[in-house]
Amino acid sequence: MMLSHPGEFCPSTDMESKKLNIVLLGCRGAGKTSSGNTLLGEALFSPGRTARCAWRRADVAGRTLTVVDTPGWWKSATVDDTAELIKQELVCSPSRVPAPGPPHHAFLLVIPSDVPFQEDFRISVREHMGLLGPSVWSHTVAVFTCGDRRSVALEKYIQQGGEALQWVLGKCGHRYGILDNKKMAVGGAQATELLGTIEEMLAGEEESGLHYEVDRELVEEVEGLRKEQQRGARLRLRKVQSERERQSTMMSTHSHLTKIRMVLLGHRTAGKSASADSILDLNEFAMPPGRTTRCRAKHACHLGREIMVVDTPGWWANASVEDTGTLVKEEIVSGLAMCPPGPHALLLVIRADIAFKKQFGRSILEHLSILGEEDAWNHTIVLFTRGDYFGEDGSVEQFIESEGGALQQIIQRCRHRYHLFDNRNRGDGSQVEALLGKVEKMVALNGGRCYETWRAYPGMVKLIRAMGMIWSNIMPKRSKKPRLAELTILMLGHRGSGKSSSGNTILGAEGRGQCFQLGTLHANVQQQGEMEGWRVAVVDTPGWRMCKPPEEAGADHRPNEAVVRRGVTEGVSLCPHAILVCVRADVTYGEDTWRAAGGHLLPLLDSCWSRTLVLLTHGDCLAGRATEQHIQRAGRGLWALLEKCSNRYHVMDNKTMGGTQVRELLLKIEEMLVGNW
């Protein structure tokens, strides 16, 4: 069944004179633009990313059909993660079409059917749809795209979607359809079928008189705010251009640099590696795809200049410098030493397609402080990535104005030096040339100086002293013992520690669907499988908050603490062969983290520590370094946890399914049980 309420699109005479607006909503990559073209019967919307609301109109089955395409949000993002400019577009989307009289509005929530619909997707949909008011659901039809690629029937996909997808369909009144956007040329039938469902919904509105009403007061408020931000953006641009012209007059004919050295800094996923490739016109840093775990330097010639770029590991966007692993901080500092006598420019890479939160700004200030003196800011330029986000009408200045004080403070610290990159448009050499010109002007203002590496030495010395203790005798000797036929493994850890992903890796979930759904658990989940000759049962449990012991939980978090306590208690009662306490290898595990873990584990594992092992997840971040080296620097909290586990640990890289890492883990569990640890 392709439509829950099938019906033919046969507009009656009293409806022919009415206009219908269809507003397309959904996450990025869902297929909104293609769906709009399918409904209109021709490619009126341009392919590519939708940066601003756009509308197209056509006569379909005797009715004037107007389709509004909107910018998408990231599918797992909360509304707080979404940039202000996108939220403003969503709020104003129903009023984007100039049409006489109040049009009939229908909203199509576009959902890609080629990826699982998980709980974090549901939360994201709920929050973003909420921008249009609570009544929007009564005027919404869910549309599943990727019909050309789906591997299961739509009904089966809906069944597999679980409670998260059923909740969305329930909010839509169980109105849904499917579009195969590859069949637009012959798509009249599927478009007509979907429009029939919309027609039935509108007929119900006619009877009840409950049409969707645009919140004019809210729209006017948002439009007023946007105009104010646009004025601020124009003023900012004029000031920046005036300053650049002044700098140009100060530059001598000798200011042209034949060699330019640059170090890229920023949080994970900011686009540092892609930007490095764009600057050098190479495919080195971002290939193969994955996280940068160690500094890398590359050279290239560009318009007569010798360019050197150093890519560095990133920190978590909202993490304090104390939360960032010591190895990452060492790499950031050592990146400066890779281009002696020092870089001409520090490029601080910031994404321009997501919200810039206050904690992002604090994190940047803290991480740049490890480079030493305040002088580092005199050599810093903000490099905004995802330039395609702005489209033809937007500007990076408007993004700076709309995101508020935290971002504006960073721009001010850089003396209003910033540049915009679109790494999808590598062929545009002008964006690289413009960046190099800004670097030359900055160097001229700095008297021709680069940022000397010695200025970062105090930060390096501080990091080395933090290493403190020398770790020894961690890895015990192992010997062969008879194998067990069955193993039950209990996974424990804080939220985001990698429990579910590690469970999937242990069970070899690749190629047969995920055993454990990623996201927040509210009860224990058990899955089974065969791995390396063992019959393995893995029990995943709800995670606790990383740095908050249960006694410090506020009223809002006490229910979750009870869920965690129940999950650990029930898991231990199964008498598992092994208990794996998951710890991320890419963040510092300090005493606060141990207090939080100990608060949940110590009362319940008193008799179980002899079969408990620390599982270091995100093993890819170690980048070939000895695990013992990481443990030395990870913090006293990890040392305390390892001491409780008699120094038993294992490293897991969940980006690499199966292989020897799982076999070695199962062997360690066997040996632990027979007393060789």
MOTAVEN-V340054 format. One record per residue. N is the residue number from 1. PHI is phi in whole degrees, 0 to 359 (none if undefined). Layout:
BEGIN
N | PHI
N | PHI
END
This chain:
BEGIN
1 | none
2 | 270
3 | 227
4 | 286
5 | 231
6 | 293
7 | 186
8 | 273
9 | 275
10 | 234
11 | 296
12 | 281
13 | 298
14 | 283
15 | 260
16 | 297
17 | 278
18 | 271
19 | 254
20 | 241
21 | 260
22 | 246
23 | 255
24 | 269
25 | 233
26 | 155
27 | 283
28 | 294
29 | 79
30 | 286
31 | 106
32 | 295
33 | 298
34 | 296
35 | 295
36 | 299
37 | 295
38 | 296
39 | 295
40 | 279
41 | 83
42 | 201
43 | 279
44 | 274
45 | 273
46 | 286
47 | 291
48 | 112
49 | 289
50 | 269
51 | 265
52 | 226
53 | 302
54 | 223
55 | 233
56 | 224
57 | 227
58 | 204
59 | 271
60 | 234
61 | 53
62 | 79
63 | 229
64 | 282
65 | 252
66 | 246
67 | 246
68 | 253
69 | 267
70 | 236
71 | 296
72 | 264
73 | 259
74 | 292
75 | 297
76 | 254
77 | 278
78 | 283
79 | 294
80 | 289
81 | 278
82 | 274
83 | 300
84 | 301
85 | 298
86 | 291
87 | 297
88 | 297
89 | 298
90 | 294
91 | 299
92 | 270
93 | 302
94 | 293
95 | 257
96 | 282
97 | 261
98 | 284
99 | 220
100 | 291
101 | 79
102 | 285
103 | 285
104 | 278
105 | 256
106 | 230
107 | 248
108 | 250
109 | 271
110 | 271
111 | 236
112 | 287
113 | 265
114 | 259
115 | 226
116 | 298
117 | 265
118 | 257
119 | 298
120 | 292
121 | 294
122 | 300
123 | 299
124 | 297
125 | 298
126 | 301
127 | 290
128 | 286
129 | 295
130 | 298
131 | 296
132 | 262
133 | 95
134 | 295
135 | 281
136 | 298
137 | 296
138 | 291
139 | 239
140 | 243
141 | 240
142 | 279
143 | 234
144 | 266
145 | 256
146 | 64
147 | 300
148 | 284
149 | 241
150 | 294
151 | 265
152 | 230
153 | 297
154 | 302
155 | 299
156 | 292
157 | 299
158 | 296
159 | 297
160 | 286
161 | 293
162 | 69
163 | 296
164 | 299
165 | 289
166 | 297
167 | 297
168 | 297
169 | 296
170 | 297
171 | 295
172 | 274
173 | 67
174 | 57
175 | 266
176 | 203
177 | 208
178 | 221
179 | 232
180 | 259
181 | 286
182 | 280
183 | 250
184 | 300
185 | 298
186 | 243
187 | 268
188 | 302
189 | 293
190 | 290
191 | 294
192 | 297
193 | 296
194 | 293
195 | 296
196 | 297
197 | 295
198 | 296
199 | 299
200 | 297
201 | 297
202 | 293
203 | 298
204 | 296
205 | 294
206 | 299
207 | 292
208 | 273
209 | 73
210 | 259
211 | 282
212 | 290
213 | 254
214 | 292
215 | 284
216 | 300
217 | 296
218 | 293
219 | 298
220 | 296
221 | 296
222 | 293
223 | 297
224 | 296
225 | 297
226 | 296
227 | 298
228 | 296
229 | 293
230 | 294
231 | 297
232 | 298
233 | 294
234 | 296
235 | 296
236 | 299
237 | 297
238 | 297
239 | 296
240 | 295
241 | 297
242 | 296
243 | 294
244 | 295
245 | 295
246 | 297
247 | 296
248 | 298
249 | 290
250 | 279
251 | 285
252 | 275
253 | 293
254 | 267
255 | 283
256 | 291
257 | 267
258 | 271
259 | 230
260 | 229
261 | 245
262 | 225
263 | 241
264 | 265
265 | 234
266 | 153
267 | 282
268 | 298
269 | 66
270 | 289
271 | 106
272 | 295
273 | 296
274 | 296
275 | 292
276 | 299
277 | 296
278 | 295
279 | 297
280 | 267
281 | 55
282 | 234
283 | 234
284 | 246
285 | 284
286 | 268
287 | 236
288 | 288
289 | 297
290 | 157
291 | 278
292 | 280
293 | 250
294 | 222
295 | 297
296 | 225
297 | 238
298 | 222
299 | 241
300 | 196
301 | 256
302 | 220
303 | 51
304 | 84
305 | 254
306 | 265
307 | 254
308 | 238
309 | 234
310 | 246
311 | 266
312 | 234
313 | 295
314 | 259
315 | 261
316 | 291
317 | 302
318 | 253
319 | 272
320 | 284
321 | 294
322 | 291
323 | 282
324 | 280
325 | 302
326 | 300
327 | 298
328 | 295
329 | 296
330 | 297
331 | 296
332 | 299
333 | 292
334 | 291
335 | 301
336 | 293
337 | 286
338 | 280
339 | 228
340 | 296
341 | 282
342 | 156
343 | 284
344 | 288
345 | 217
346 | 260
347 | 264
348 | 272
349 | 270
350 | 227
351 | 286
352 | 257
353 | 246
354 | 226
355 | 295
356 | 257
357 | 277
358 | 301
359 | 291
360 | 296
361 | 296
362 | 298
363 | 298
364 | 298
365 | 300
366 | 291
367 | 289
368 | 288
369 | 293
370 | 287
371 | 279
372 | 112
373 | 281
374 | 300
375 | 299
376 | 301
377 | 292
378 | 290
379 | 244
380 | 250
381 | 236
382 | 282
383 | 249
384 | 280
385 | 252
386 | 63
387 | 299
388 | 294
389 | 300
390 | 275
391 | 65
392 | 276
393 | 264
394 | 272
395 | 211
396 | 294
397 | 296
398 | 292
399 | 297
400 | 299
401 | 294
402 | 286
403 | 275
404 | 89
405 | 295
406 | 298
407 | 289
408 | 296
409 | 295
410 | 296
411 | 298
412 | 294
413 | 298
414 | 272
415 | 57
416 | 62
417 | 264
418 | 205
419 | 209
420 | 246
421 | 242
422 | 244
423 | 287
424 | 276
425 | 247
426 | 297
427 | 287
428 | 274
429 | 291
430 | 294
431 | 291
432 | 288
433 | 299
434 | 295
435 | 297
436 | 298
437 | 297
438 | 293
439 | 296
440 | 299
441 | 296
442 | 296
443 | 297
444 | 298
445 | 295
446 | 272
447 | 71
448 | 83
449 | 279
450 | 267
451 | 275
452 | 295
453 | 299
454 | 298
455 | 293
456 | 269
457 | 300
458 | 303
459 | 295
460 | 296
461 | 299
462 | 298
463 | 293
464 | 296
465 | 296
466 | 293
467 | 296
468 | 60
469 | 290
470 | 268
471 | 266
472 | 215
473 | 54
474 | 275
475 | 270
476 | 286
477 | 285
478 | 237
479 | 224
480 | 281
481 | 221
482 | 301
483 | 275
484 | 271
485 | 277
486 | 230
487 | 222
488 | 246
489 | 239
490 | 256
491 | 260
492 | 233
493 | 158
494 | 283
495 | 300
496 | 77
497 | 280
498 | 98
499 | 298
500 | 295
501 | 297
502 | 293
503 | 300
504 | 296
505 | 294
506 | 299
507 | 274
508 | 63
509 | 289
510 | 298
511 | 90
512 | 226
513 | 83
514 | 290
515 | 285
516 | 252
517 | 286
518 | 281
519 | 137
520 | 283
521 | 266
522 | 243
523 | 198
524 | 295
525 | 229
526 | 242
527 | 226
528 | 231
529 | 185
530 | 251
531 | 217
532 | 55
533 | 89
534 | 265
535 | 267
536 | 244
537 | 247
538 | 243
539 | 248
540 | 266
541 | 232
542 | 298
543 | 262
544 | 268
545 | 288
546 | 301
547 | 241
548 | 237
549 | 293
550 | 300
551 | 289
552 | 261
553 | 290
554 | 285
555 | 301
556 | 291
557 | 257
558 | 298
559 | 302
560 | 292
561 | 299
562 | 295
563 | 297
564 | 297
565 | 299
566 | 295
567 | 297
568 | 295
569 | 298
570 | 295
571 | 295
572 | 294
573 | 294
574 | 284
575 | 53
576 | 295
577 | 293
578 | 216
579 | 244
580 | 255
581 | 266
582 | 276
583 | 226
584 | 288
585 | 273
586 | 250
587 | 225
588 | 290
589 | 248
590 | 273
591 | 292
592 | 297
593 | 294
594 | 292
595 | 300
596 | 294
597 | 294
598 | 298
599 | 299
600 | 267
601 | 265
602 | 302
603 | 292
604 | 248
605 | 252
606 | 307
607 | 260
608 | 246
609 | 297
610 | 292
611 | 238
612 | 248
613 | 223
614 | 276
615 | 254
616 | 277
617 | 270
618 | 57
619 | 297
620 | 296
621 | 288
622 | 287
623 | 50
624 | 87
625 | 288
626 | 295
627 | 298
628 | 299
629 | 297
630 | 295
631 | 297
632 | 305
633 | 255
634 | 285
635 | 124
636 | 294
637 | 299
638 | 292
639 | 300
640 | 296
641 | 295
642 | 296
643 | 298
644 | 296
645 | 265
646 | 55
647 | 62
648 | 268
649 | 204
650 | 209
651 | 257
652 | 235
653 | 252
654 | 283
655 | 279
656 | 240
657 | 287
658 | 64
659 | 77
660 | 291
661 | 297
662 | 288
663 | 300
664 | 297
665 | 297
666 | 295
667 | 294
668 | 298
669 | 296
670 | 302
671 | 293
672 | 298
673 | 289
674 | 268
675 | 88
676 | 273
677 | 260
END
